[in-house]
Amino acid sequence: MVFIILAAVFLSSCTSQKYSPIEPDLSIAASVNIKDMSVSFIDVVNMKKLTDWELNKPYTGAVIFPDGDTLLLYGKQLETADLYSLKLGISIGSWNTGKGIVNGKLLKKNTYIALADQNQNKIRFFDLNGQEKADIKTERNPFTILESEKEQKLYVLSFNREQLTVIDLRKLVKLANFHIHPAAAGAWLNDGKNELWIGGHGSGAEVEKDIHVYDSESGEFKYKIPAPTMPVNFLGFSNHVFVLSHGSNMLYKLNEDGNVINSTTIGANPFDMALLDQYLMVAGYDSNDVHIINPDNLESIITIPVGKGPFQIVIRKAEAP
């Protein structure tokens, strides 16, 4: 009987693993690190790492809910997407998604979370309670998800097919497919000019050196913008576009006409970036760090070590007192 009680206590402690809590009044950046299966939390205001959560599950991405506390973590090899409370530092539930989830985005218009499922080749829409509301077939291996708030559309890039899927977010139905260049990845939408900028890795021996610009309504190809090599991440801010080319460790700052304003070498194999207030953050996948950058001049402010293999950065802005 004593053995059974001790075993029960031991199992209970294993299933209720507690991590260092993240105070709710902090503006934070969280990096999902795929080499050591951890999440690192950075206090953006004080520019210091708060803690690492060693989760020991192969998560590749995350979404922070509108409540600012719930963190959803997912990974292609996992049967579930898992929920954690930041302020409590504990697991609070799971969604039974099945394997294949490679990307997620909190939609701004209907507060659904769109999940890209590469096993089913679908975009799957979940409410914040984990109920699946719709699923829409895409081309093979969907990955990049881009939302147009103005048109209430979702643009989905397929890495293995030269196709882009357009989804109506009002009715949750597929509208169209556009032909695009091969091995596309990363995108930025200029709603004002109806332009869709799309990067990529390249195909075969051909490494992608350009951003391809398409008409977001018709899908017609318009022009190219040089950004060597492998421009895979985009971020629009203050009438400028920041482009991360991980093949050359380059960060570019362009105006909305596609002219390069500034550029700098950053990190080792940088994969992702995010913006919070006046700070641009770039994850160095092979250098195991997050670089905080001044977006005005691209000068480095500080480099913060994180876990191994930071692959995605998600941010939470603290509520005003």
VOPAGU-2260 file (C-alpha; in pm, 1 decimal, decimal comma):
REM VOPAGU-2260
SITE   aa  ch    i         X         Y         Z
SITE  MET   A    0       0,0       0,0       0,0
SITE  VAL   A    1     283,1     241,0      86,9
SITE  PHE   A    2     445,9     165,6    -250,1
SITE  ILE   A    3     120,9     240,2    -433,6
SITE  ILE   A    4      81,8     572,7    -251,5
SITE  LEU   A    5     441,8     674,5    -325,3
SITE  ALA   A    6     400,5     574,0    -691,0
SITE  ALA   A    7      83,8     781,8    -716,8
SITE  VAL   A    8     258,6    1084,4    -565,7
SITE  PHE   A    9     552,5    1039,1    -803,5
SITE  LEU   A   10     329,1    1012,9   -1111,5
SITE  SER   A   11     127,0    1314,6   -1001,4
SITE  SER   A   12     441,7    1524,9    -965,6
SITE  CYS   A   13     558,9    1417,2   -1313,4
SITE  THR   A   14     235,4    1511,3   -1484,6
SITE  SER   A   15     212,7    1850,7   -1312,4
SITE  GLN   A   16     558,2    1981,3   -1402,6
SITE  LYS   A   17     591,4    2343,9   -1296,0
SITE  TYR   A   18     807,2    2599,4   -1473,5
SITE  SER   A   19     921,1    2946,1   -1374,2
SITE  PRO   A   20     612,5    3169,2   -1402,6
SITE  ILE   A   21     610,3    3470,2   -1634,7
SITE  GLU   A   22     466,6    3780,6   -1469,8
SITE  PRO   A   23     161,6    3914,0   -1659,4
SITE  ASP   A   24     276,9    4278,5   -1651,6
SITE  LEU   A   25     588,3    4213,6   -1863,0
SITE  SER   A   26     628,9    4266,6   -2236,4
SITE  ILE   A   27     798,6    3948,6   -2349,9
SITE  ALA   A   28     942,4    3769,0   -2648,7
SITE  ALA   A   29     936,7    3388,8   -2639,4
SITE  SER   A   30    1163,8    3187,2   -2866,0
SITE  VAL   A   31    1070,8    2827,9   -2950,6
SITE  ASN   A   32    1400,6    2639,7   -2961,8
SITE  ILE   A   33    1387,2    2315,9   -3157,7
SITE  LYS   A   34    1733,8    2168,6   -3097,0
SITE  ASP   A   35    1699,9    2138,7   -2719,9
SITE  MET   A   36    1315,4    2138,5   -2708,3
SITE  SER   A   37    1285,6    2447,3   -2491,5
SITE  VAL   A   38    1116,5    2788,0   -2486,1
SITE  SER   A   39    1319,2    3093,4   -2376,9
SITE  PHE   A   40    1145,9    3403,6   -2238,8
SITE  ILE   A   41    1293,9    3752,1   -2277,0
SITE  ASP   A   42    1192,4    4067,6   -2090,0
SITE  VAL   A   43    1195,5    4307,1   -2385,4
SITE  VAL   A   44    1188,4    4627,7   -2179,7
SITE  ASN   A   45    1486,8    4532,4   -1962,4
SITE  MET   A   46    1648,2    4332,5   -2245,3
SITE  LYS   A   47    1733,2    4024,2   -2045,0
SITE  LYS   A   48    1642,1    3657,9   -2050,4
SITE  LEU   A   49    1398,5    3563,2   -1778,5
SITE  THR   A   50    1408,0    3185,1   -1794,3
SITE  ASP   A   51    1407,3    2872,7   -2012,5
SITE  TRP   A   52    1127,2    2618,4   -2002,6
SITE  GLU   A   53    1276,7    2277,5   -2083,1
SITE  LEU   A   54     966,7    2107,6   -2220,9
SITE  ASN   A   55    1125,7    1796,8   -2376,8
SITE  LYS   A   56     871,8    1780,8   -2658,7
SITE  PRO   A   57     951,7    1863,9   -3024,7
SITE  TYR   A   58     757,3    2189,8   -3046,6
SITE  THR   A   59     830,0    2405,7   -3350,3
SITE  GLY   A   60     594,6    2699,3   -3304,8
SITE  ALA   A   61     360,1    2884,4   -3072,0
SITE  VAL   A   62      61,7    3116,3   -3048,9
SITE  ILE   A   63     -17,0    3347,7   -2755,4
SITE  PHE   A   64    -390,5    3388,8   -2693,3
SITE  PRO   A   65    -563,1    3728,9   -2658,7
SITE  ASP   A   66    -574,3    3681,6   -2280,5
SITE  GLY   A   67    -195,0    3729,9   -2281,2
SITE  ASP   A   68    -150,5    3423,5   -2061,9
SITE  THR   A   69    -234,0    3112,5   -2262,8
SITE  LEU   A   70      50,5    2977,0   -2475,7
SITE  LEU   A   71     -33,5    2717,9   -2742,9
SITE  LEU   A   72     262,2    2505,9   -2857,9
SITE  TYR   A   73     256,3    2270,1   -3156,6
SITE  GLY   A   74     488,9    2052,6   -3364,1
SITE  LYS   A   75     462,5    1834,2   -3672,6
SITE  GLN   A   76     549,6    1511,3   -3490,6
SITE  LEU   A   77     303,8    1566,7   -3203,9
SITE  GLU   A   78     -47,9    1426,1   -3172,8
SITE  THR   A   79    -160,0    1726,4   -2967,8
SITE  ALA   A   80    -119,8    2103,2   -2952,7
SITE  ASP   A   81     -55,2    2183,8   -2586,6
SITE  LEU   A   82    -170,1    2474,9   -2372,7
SITE  TYR   A   83      33,2    2638,5   -2095,6
SITE  SER   A   84     -39,2    2921,2   -1853,8
SITE  LEU   A   85     246,7    3171,3   -1853,0
SITE  LYS   A   86     163,2    3322,9   -1514,2
SITE  LEU   A   87     125,2    2982,2   -1348,7
SITE  GLY   A   88     403,2    2802,6   -1536,8
SITE  ILE   A   89     200,7    2485,4   -1585,6
SITE  SER   A   90      32,0    2280,8   -1857,6
SITE  ILE   A   91    -343,2    2353,3   -1867,3
SITE  GLY   A   92    -466,9    2127,1   -2146,7
SITE  SER   A   93    -426,2    1991,6   -2498,4
SITE  TRP   A   94    -604,0    1990,1   -2833,2
SITE  ASN   A   95    -617,0    1656,3   -3015,6
SITE  THR   A   96    -501,9    1780,2   -3354,4
SITE  GLY   A   97    -315,9    1471,8   -3476,6
SITE  LYS   A   98      30,9    1494,1   -3629,8
SITE  GLY   A   99     121,5    1738,9   -3905,0
SITE  ILE   A  100      77,6    2087,5   -3753,9
SITE  VAL   A  101     363,3    2308,5   -3877,5
SITE  ASN   A  102     232,4    2663,4   -3840,4
SITE  GLY   A  103     -31,7    2856,6   -3652,8
SITE  LYS   A  104    -176,1    3206,2   -3663,9
SITE  LEU   A  105    -422,4    3389,4   -3441,8
SITE  LEU   A  106    -659,9    3560,8   -3683,0
SITE  LYS   A  107    -745,6    3919,5   -3603,5
SITE  LYS   A  108   -1102,0    3934,6   -3736,3
SITE  ASN   A  109   -1270,8    3625,8   -3594,4
SITE  THR   A  110   -1032,6    3516,8   -3314,1
SITE  TYR   A  111    -989,7    3174,0   -3467,8
SITE  ILE   A  112    -652,7    3006,2   -3478,4
SITE  ALA   A  113    -557,8    2882,5   -3824,5
SITE  LEU   A  114    -331,6    2576,3   -3815,3
SITE  ALA   A  115    -139,7    2451,8   -4120,5
SITE  ASP   A  116    -158,7    2071,2   -4129,3
SITE  GLN   A  117      92,8    1905,9   -4364,0
SITE  ASN   A  118     -35,8    1553,8   -4300,9
SITE  GLN   A  119    -386,3    1642,8   -4417,2
SITE  ASN   A  120    -275,9    1926,8   -4650,8
SITE  LYS   A  121    -532,9    2157,3   -4499,1
SITE  ILE   A  122    -577,0    2480,2   -4309,2
SITE  ARG   A  123    -777,9    2393,9   -3999,5
SITE  PHE   A  124    -968,0    2659,9   -3803,8
SITE  PHE   A  125   -1007,6    2625,6   -3427,0
SITE  ASP   A  126   -1183,9    2850,7   -3178,3
SITE  LEU   A  127   -1006,6    2939,0   -2854,7
SITE  ASN   A  128   -1178,5    2650,4   -2676,1
SITE  GLY   A  129   -1012,7    2403,3   -2912,0
SITE  GLN   A  130   -1323,4    2326,2   -3118,1
SITE  GLU   A  131   -1247,5    2273,6   -3487,0
SITE  LYS   A  132   -1485,3    2493,7   -3687,2
SITE  ALA   A  133   -1373,2    2429,5   -4045,5
SITE  ASP   A  134   -1098,5    2283,2   -4259,1
SITE  ILE   A  135   -1001,3    2381,8   -4611,2
SITE  LYS   A  136    -795,4    2176,5   -4853,3
SITE  THR   A  137    -475,3    2336,7   -4983,7
SITE  GLU   A  138    -189,7    2227,6   -5206,7
SITE  ARG   A  139      67,0    1984,6   -5065,8
SITE  ASN   A  140     270,0    2092,0   -4760,3
SITE  PRO   A  141     111,1    2425,8   -4666,0
SITE  PHE   A  142     332,2    2636,9   -4442,6
SITE  THR   A  143     328,3    3017,0   -4470,8
SITE  ILE   A  144      -1,4    3177,6   -4359,9
SITE  LEU   A  145     -72,4    3545,6   -4432,0
SITE  GLU   A  146    -388,2    3733,2   -4330,6
SITE  SER   A  147    -542,9    4032,2   -4508,3
SITE  GLU   A  148    -749,6    4222,2   -4253,6
SITE  LYS   A  149    -875,8    4460,3   -4519,5
SITE  GLU   A  150   -1007,7    4191,4   -4754,4
SITE  GLN   A  151   -1061,9    3927,1   -4484,7
SITE  LYS   A  152    -866,9    3669,7   -4679,9
SITE  LEU   A  153    -603,2    3416,4   -4588,9
SITE  TYR   A  154    -313,1    3347,4   -4825,6
SITE  VAL   A  155    -148,0    3007,1   -4787,5
SITE  LEU   A  156     180,8    2910,8   -4955,1
SITE  SER   A  157     260,7    2554,0   -5052,7
SITE  PHE   A  158     628,8    2471,0   -5031,1
SITE  ASN   A  159     611,9    2171,5   -5266,9
SITE  ARG   A  160     370,5    2302,9   -5527,3
SITE  GLU   A  161     389,0    2622,6   -5728,9
SITE  GLN   A  162      52,8    2730,8   -5593,5
SITE  LEU   A  163     -92,6    2979,1   -5347,6
SITE  THR   A  164    -436,1    2914,6   -5194,6
SITE  VAL   A  165    -671,9    3205,8   -5115,4
SITE  ILE   A  166    -935,9    3154,2   -4843,9
SITE  ASP   A  167   -1237,9    3373,6   -4765,8
SITE  LEU   A  168   -1230,3    3431,3   -4389,8
SITE  ARG   A  169   -1592,8    3550,0   -4377,8
SITE  LYS   A  170   -1736,4    3225,7   -4513,4
SITE  LEU   A  171   -1434,9    2999,0   -4451,6
SITE  VAL   A  172   -1427,4    2873,2   -4809,9
SITE  LYS   A  173   -1155,9    2848,8   -5075,2
SITE  LEU   A  174   -1169,2    3131,5   -5328,8
SITE  ALA   A  175    -885,7    3061,4   -5571,2
SITE  ASN   A  176    -542,2    2918,3   -5641,4
SITE  PHE   A  177    -263,1    3131,9   -5790,7
SITE  HIS   A  178      45,2    3005,9   -5972,0
SITE  ILE   A  179     366,6    3119,9   -5799,0
SITE  HIS   A  180     738,1    3035,9   -5811,0
SITE  PRO   A  181     872,2    2705,2   -5668,5
SITE  ALA   A  182     980,7    2645,4   -5305,1
SITE  ALA   A  183     807,4    2964,1   -5189,0
SITE  ALA   A  184     833,9    3060,8   -4822,3
SITE  GLY   A  185     764,7    3380,7   -4631,7
SITE  ALA   A  186     539,5    3663,0   -4749,6
SITE  TRP   A  187     427,6    4019,6   -4687,4
SITE  LEU   A  188     104,2    4182,4   -4800,9
SITE  ASN   A  189      74,8    4547,6   -4902,0
SITE  ASP   A  190    -303,0    4593,7   -4892,9
SITE  GLY   A  191    -277,0    4953,3   -5009,8
SITE  LYS   A  192    -110,0    4853,3   -5338,1
SITE  ASN   A  193    -267,0    4504,5   -5366,8
SITE  GLU   A  194      80,8    4354,0   -5372,5
SITE  LEU   A  195     191,7    4021,8   -5232,1
SITE  TRP   A  196     567,6    3986,3   -5177,5
SITE  ILE   A  197     681,1    3623,6   -5159,1
SITE  GLY   A  198    1027,0    3484,4   -5084,5
SITE  GLY   A  199    1161,6    3131,2   -5085,5
SITE  HIS   A  200    1449,1    2887,7   -5068,8
SITE  GLY   A  201    1490,9    2804,1   -5436,4
SITE  SER   A  202    1446,6    2480,2   -5623,5
SITE  GLY   A  203    1709,1    2215,0   -5693,3
SITE  ALA   A  204    2048,5    2372,5   -5752,1
SITE  GLU   A  205    1890,1    2715,4   -5799,6
SITE  VAL   A  206    1907,4    2917,7   -5478,6
SITE  GLU   A  207    1639,4    3185,2   -5449,9
SITE  LYS   A  208    1787,4    3534,5   -5471,2
SITE  ASP   A  209    1476,1    3744,3   -5525,7
SITE  ILE   A  210    1146,0    3848,9   -5375,7
SITE  HIS   A  211     864,5    3781,4   -5624,1
SITE  VAL   A  212     585,8    4039,0   -5626,3
SITE  TYR   A  213     233,7    3937,6   -5733,9
SITE  ASP   A  214     -99,8    4114,5   -5764,2
SITE  SER   A  215    -292,4    3998,2   -5457,3
SITE  GLU   A  216    -624,9    4009,6   -5642,3
SITE  SER   A  217    -543,5    3847,2   -5976,4
SITE  GLY   A  218    -228,7    3653,4   -5887,4
SITE  GLU   A  219     -47,2    3812,0   -6181,4
SITE  PHE   A  220     332,0    3829,1   -6147,5
SITE  LYS   A  221     453,7    4191,1   -6142,4
SITE  TYR   A  222     829,1    4216,6   -6072,8
SITE  LYS   A  223    1124,5    4091,2   -5867,9
SITE  ILE   A  224    1325,2    4254,1   -5588,5
SITE  PRO   A  225    1683,2    4129,8   -5528,1
SITE  ALA   A  226    1738,9    4008,8   -5168,2
SITE  PRO   A  227    2003,0    3736,2   -5181,9
SITE  THR   A  228    1990,4    3474,2   -5060,3
SITE  MET   A  229    1682,4    3281,8   -4949,9
SITE  PRO   A  230    1451,1    3561,2   -4831,0
SITE  VAL   A  231    1216,7    3365,6   -4604,3
SITE  ASN   A  232    1075,9    3609,2   -4351,0
SITE  PHE   A  233     904,0    3947,0   -4386,9
SITE  LEU   A  234     780,3    4212,7   -4149,4
SITE  GLY   A  235     614,9    4544,4   -4232,3
SITE  PHE   A  236     661,4    4843,4   -4000,7
SITE  SER   A  237     635,7    5220,9   -4037,4
SITE  ASN   A  238     612,9    5222,2   -4419,9
SITE  HIS   A  239     909,6    4988,8   -4450,0
SITE  VAL   A  240     954,6    4616,7   -4505,7
SITE  PHE   A  241    1217,1    4413,2   -4321,4
SITE  VAL   A  242    1335,0    4101,9   -4503,3
SITE  LEU   A  243    1539,0    3822,0   -4349,1
SITE  SER   A  244    1751,7    3621,3   -4594,4
SITE  HIS   A  245    1878,5    3324,2   -4398,8
SITE  GLY   A  246    2101,0    3187,0   -4674,1
SITE  SER   A  247    2330,4    3489,6   -4644,0
SITE  ASN   A  248    2258,7    3595,0   -4282,4
SITE  MET   A  249    2128,5    3925,4   -4414,1
SITE  LEU   A  250    1863,3    4162,1   -4283,0
SITE  TYR   A  251    1730,4    4409,8   -4538,4
SITE  LYS   A  252    1526,6    4724,5   -4484,5
SITE  LEU   A  253    1325,5    4823,8   -4792,9
SITE  ASN   A  254    1070,4    5089,5   -4870,0
SITE  GLU   A  255     733,1    4980,9   -5004,5
SITE  ASP   A  256     852,2    5037,7   -5363,4
SITE  GLY   A  257    1113,7    4765,3   -5316,4
SITE  ASN   A  258    1419,9    4987,7   -5285,3
SITE  VAL   A  259    1683,5    4879,4   -5032,2
SITE  ILE   A  260    1730,2    5147,3   -4766,4
SITE  ASN   A  261    1976,3    4960,5   -4547,1
SITE  SER   A  262    2112,3    4612,4   -4480,3
SITE  THR   A  263    2325,1    4431,2   -4226,5
SITE  THR   A  264    2467,7    4088,2   -4151,0
SITE  ILE   A  265    2304,7    3930,9   -3849,1
SITE  GLY   A  266    2328,2    3607,7   -3651,4
SITE  ALA   A  267    2402,6    3264,9   -3790,3
SITE  ASN   A  268    2131,9    3115,3   -4008,5
SITE  PRO   A  269    1858,1    3354,9   -3890,5
SITE  PHE   A  270    1508,0    3213,5   -3938,7
SITE  ASP   A  271    1250,7    3435,9   -3771,7
SITE  MET   A  272    1191,4    3789,7   -3654,0
SITE  ALA   A  273     930,0    3982,5   -3460,3
SITE  LEU   A  274     858,3    4342,7   -3365,3
SITE  LEU   A  275     750,1    4482,3   -3030,0
SITE  ASP   A  276     715,3    4857,4   -2990,2
SITE  GLN   A  277    1041,5    5008,7   -3118,0
SITE  TYR   A  278    1246,4    4687,9   -3113,8
SITE  LEU   A  279    1308,9    4439,2   -3392,3
SITE  MET   A  280    1406,1    4090,1   -3277,1
SITE  VAL   A  281    1585,8    3833,5   -3492,5
SITE  ALA   A  282    1644,8    3468,8   -3398,9
SITE  GLY   A  283    1984,5    3321,5   -3486,4
SITE  TYR   A  284    1916,6    2949,4   -3534,0
SITE  ASP   A  285    2281,0    2835,2   -3538,6
SITE  SER   A  286    2412,0    3103,9   -3301,8
SITE  ASN   A  287    2147,3    3023,1   -3036,6
SITE  ASP   A  288    2056,4    3384,8   -2968,3
SITE  VAL   A  289    1804,9    3661,6   -3021,6
SITE  HIS   A  290    1932,1    3993,1   -3155,7
SITE  ILE   A  291    1748,9    4310,4   -3054,8
SITE  ILE   A  292    1782,7    4562,9   -3335,2
SITE  ASN   A  293    1702,3    4930,9   -3380,3
SITE  PRO   A  294    1470,1    4926,9   -3685,2
SITE  ASP   A  295    1564,5    5284,3   -3777,0
SITE  ASN   A  296    1931,0    5214,0   -3853,7
SITE  LEU   A  297    1955,8    4832,3   -3813,4
SITE  GLU   A  298    2217,1    4872,8   -3541,1
SITE  SER   A  299    2239,3    4594,4   -3285,1
SITE  ILE   A  300    2133,8    4698,0   -2933,9
SITE  ILE   A  301    2203,5    4369,5   -2756,2
SITE  THR   A  302    2238,3    3998,1   -2825,6
SITE  ILE   A  303    2068,3    3764,3   -2579,4
SITE  PRO   A  304    2160,1    3393,7   -2556,3
SITE  VAL   A  305    1860,6    3158,0   -2564,8
SITE  GLY   A  306    1810,9    2782,9   -2598,6
SITE  LYS   A  307    1953,8    2584,3   -2887,7
SITE  GLY   A  308    1800,6    2634,7   -3230,6
SITE  PRO   A  309    1556,0    2927,3   -3190,7
SITE  PHE   A  310    1311,0    2874,8   -3475,6
SITE  GLN   A  311    1017,5    3104,3   -3400,0
SITE  ILE   A  312     963,2    3417,5   -3191,8
SITE  VAL   A  313     623,1    3512,1   -3049,7
SITE  ILE   A  314     556,3    3828,0   -2853,3
SITE  ARG   A  315     322,7    3956,4   -2584,3
SITE  LYS   A  316     282,1    4323,9   -2515,0
SITE  ALA   A  317     197,9    4403,8   -2154,9
SITE  GLU   A  318    -133,3    4575,9   -2097,0
SITE  ALA   A  319    -112,1    4943,8   -2005,7
SITE  PRO   A  320    -167,5    4999,6   -1631,7
